[in-house]
Amino acid sequence: MTIRDSIAAGSVSTDDRCDRGPQGLSRRLFVLGPVLGLGATGLAGCVTDGPSEAEVLRMYGPVADRKFPIPAADVTSVDRKYYRRKVEYASKEAPGTIIVDPSNYFVYRIEGDGVATRYGANVGRQGFLWNGEAYVGRKGEWPTWTPPREMIQRQPEVAKYARGMPGGPENPLGARTLYLYQKGVYTLYTLYSTSDPETIGTNLTSGCTGLLTQDMIDLYDRTEINTKVIVLPA
């Protein structure tokens, strides 16, 4: 999808390259898209201990969101290395900086003092991977999704959403989105929330990066507009 540069009352009207469609039409048909191209660097996160079972239940439990209740995520299909956790991460970037590591299916938020919060992610398919530097130009809660013309031509079943699919649990963009910009222009690259745990650790999208809903809310709530984002080479 290609997300249009329009936003209203907490929802974004989109047309963005996130070729993921509503669950009723198989969410895997639709997911996000490309662009960017500056050099970026980053170091791998090192961790020895994972979260306890109690911590996992707390992190991925139900969320009483303002608009729609969010059910607990069934993370039994997710490799434990992708569970949210603090890790050692040597970086010269300022606290708050987001680093996407598509080769290892991780997203990092720099916390400072050699520590980062690490999230498991799904990333772009071969042919849709890119790397570079951008910033968070806007944020969205339960955004509207609009399939691009090219997707409607490929998949006529999504034509009914040509004027936009309202935000909600079935919307492929999920509960939260961070839209990445360069020099005031939307790059078509988005960090979004997925309610499909089995997609974490896979190359699924047309370029964008998905986090479990609970992880995306955690990152979203701690991310300000203009936050720097680095996407490492795959």
C-alpha positions in Angstrom: 0.0 0.0 0.0 1.1 3.6 -0.4 0.1 5.7 2.6 -1.1 9.1 1.5 0.2 12.1 3.3 -3.1 12.8 5.0 -4.2 12.2 8.6 -7.4 12.8 10.4 -8.4 12.4 14.0 -5.8 9.8 14.8 -6.3 7.7 11.6 -4.2 7.9 8.5 -5.6 7.7 5.0 -3.2 5.4 3.2 -2.2 4.3 -0.2 0.9 2.7 1.0 3.2 0.0 -0.1 2.2 -2.4 2.6 0.9 -5.3 0.6 -1.0 -6.8 3.5 -4.8 -7.1 3.3 -7.5 -7.6 5.8 -7.6 -10.9 7.6 -10.8 -11.9 5.9 -8.9 -11.7 2.6 -5.8 -13.4 4.0 -3.7 -10.8 5.7 -0.6 -12.2 4.0 -1.6 -11.0 0.6 -0.8 -7.4 1.6 2.3 -5.7 2.9 4.5 -2.6 2.7 6.9 -0.9 0.5 10.3 0.6 -0.4 12.5 3.6 -0.9 15.6 5.2 0.9 19.2 5.0 0.2 21.8 6.4 2.6 24.6 4.7 4.3 23.9 3.3 7.8 25.8 1.3 10.4 25.0 -0.7 13.5 26.2 -3.5 15.7 24.5 -6.8 16.7 22.8 -7.0 20.1 24.2 -9.5 22.5 22.0 -11.2 25.2 22.4 -14.1 27.5 19.1 -14.4 29.3 15.6 -14.2 27.9 12.4 -13.0 29.6 10.7 -15.4 32.1 7.3 -16.9 31.4 5.7 -14.4 33.7 7.4 -11.6 31.8 6.2 -13.0 28.5 2.6 -13.2 29.7 2.8 -9.6 30.9 4.4 -8.3 27.8 2.1 -10.0 25.4 -1.1 -10.0 27.4 -4.3 -8.2 26.4 -4.3 -4.5 26.0 -7.3 -2.3 26.9 -6.8 0.2 24.1 -8.9 3.3 23.8 -10.6 2.4 20.5 -10.4 -1.4 20.2 -9.5 -4.1 22.8 -6.3 -5.9 21.8 -6.2 -9.6 22.7 -3.2 -11.4 24.1 -0.7 -12.4 21.4 -0.2 -16.2 21.0 3.6 -16.2 20.9 3.9 -20.0 21.1 4.8 -20.0 17.4 7.5 -17.3 17.9 11.1 -18.2 18.5 12.0 -16.9 22.0 14.9 -14.9 20.6 12.4 -12.6 19.1 10.7 -11.8 22.4 11.1 -8.2 23.5 14.1 -7.7 25.8 17.0 -5.4 26.8 20.3 -6.4 25.2 23.9 -5.1 25.1 24.2 -3.0 22.0 27.3 -0.8 21.3 26.2 2.2 19.4 27.1 5.9 19.1 23.5 6.8 18.2 21.5 8.9 20.6 19.0 7.3 23.0 15.7 6.9 21.2 17.2 6.1 17.8 15.6 3.2 16.0 17.8 0.7 14.2 16.2 -1.9 11.9 18.4 -5.1 11.3 16.6 -6.9 8.5 19.2 -9.7 8.2 18.4 -10.8 11.7 14.8 -9.8 11.9 15.3 -7.4 14.8 14.4 -3.8 15.5 16.4 -1.9 18.2 15.6 1.2 20.2 18.8 2.7 21.7 18.5 3.2 25.4 22.0 4.5 26.1 25.0 3.2 28.1 25.5 0.3 25.7 21.9 -1.0 26.1 19.0 -1.3 23.6 15.5 -2.7 23.6 15.3 -5.4 21.0 12.1 -6.5 19.2 11.5 -9.4 16.8 10.2 -8.3 13.4 9.1 -9.4 9.9 10.9 -7.7 7.1 10.8 -7.2 3.3 11.0 -10.0 0.8 14.0 -10.4 -1.5 13.8 -7.7 -4.1 12.1 -5.3 -1.7 15.0 -4.8 0.8 16.7 -1.5 1.1 18.9 0.4 3.6 19.3 3.9 4.6 18.6 6.7 7.1 15.3 8.5 7.7 13.2 9.9 10.6 9.7 9.4 12.0 7.7 12.1 10.2 4.3 11.1 11.6 2.6 8.5 13.7 -0.8 6.8 13.4 -3.2 5.0 15.7 -5.6 2.5 14.0 -4.8 4.1 10.6 -7.0 3.7 7.5 -5.6 1.5 4.8 -6.1 2.1 1.1 -4.8 -0.4 -1.5 -2.9 1.1 -4.4 -4.2 0.9 -7.9 -1.6 -1.8 -8.8 -2.7 -4.0 -6.0 -6.4 -3.7 -7.0 -5.4 -4.7 -10.5 -3.6 -7.8 -9.2 -6.2 -8.6 -6.6 -9.7 -7.4 -7.6 -11.1 -8.6 -4.2 -9.6 -5.6 -2.5 -11.4 -3.1 -4.8 -14.0 -2.6 -2.2 -11.4 -0.8 -0.1 -10.4 1.6 -2.9 -11.7 4.5 -0.8 -10.0 3.2 2.3 -10.5 0.5 4.9 -11.2 2.1 8.3 -8.8 1.4 11.1 -9.6 -1.6 13.3 -8.5 -5.1 14.3 -8.9 -6.4 10.7 -6.9 -3.6 9.1 -3.5 -4.7 7.8 -1.7 -1.7 9.3 -2.8 -2.8 12.8 -3.0 -0.6 15.9 0.0 1.6 15.5 2.3 2.9 12.7 5.4 5.0 12.4 5.9 6.6 9.0 9.4 7.3 7.8 10.4 10.4 6.0 13.4 11.9 4.3 13.7 15.7 3.7 10.0 16.2 4.3 8.9 13.4 1.9 7.2 10.2 3.0 9.4 7.3 1.9 6.6 4.7 1.6 8.4 2.8 4.4 6.5 2.1 7.5 6.9 0.4 10.9 3.6 -1.2 11.6 1.9 -3.7 14.1 1.0 -7.2 13.1 -1.4 -9.5 14.9 0.1 -12.5 13.1 2.8 -13.8 15.4 3.9 -16.5 13.0 5.2 -13.8 10.6 7.9 -12.7 13.0 11.3 -13.8 11.8 10.2 -14.0 8.1 10.6 -12.1 4.9 7.0 -11.2 4.3 6.5 -7.6 3.2 7.2 -5.4 0.2 9.7 -3.5 2.2 8.2 -2.4 5.5 8.8 -3.9 9.0 6.2 -5.4 11.3 6.3 -5.9 15.0 3.9 -7.8 17.3 1.1 -5.4 18.3 2.3 -5.3 21.9 5.8 -4.6 20.9 4.8 -1.9 18.4 2.7 -0.1 21.1 5.8 -0.2 23.4 8.0 1.3 20.7 5.3 3.8 19.5 4.6 5.2 22.9 8.4 5.9 23.4 9.0 7.4 20.0 8.8 11.1 19.2 8.3 12.8 15.9 11.7 13.4 14.2 13.2 10.3 15.8 16.1 9.1 13.7 15.7 5.7 12.1 18.5 3.6 10.5 17.8 0.6 8.3 20.9 -1.6 8.0 21.9 -3.5 4.8 20.4 -6.9 4.6 
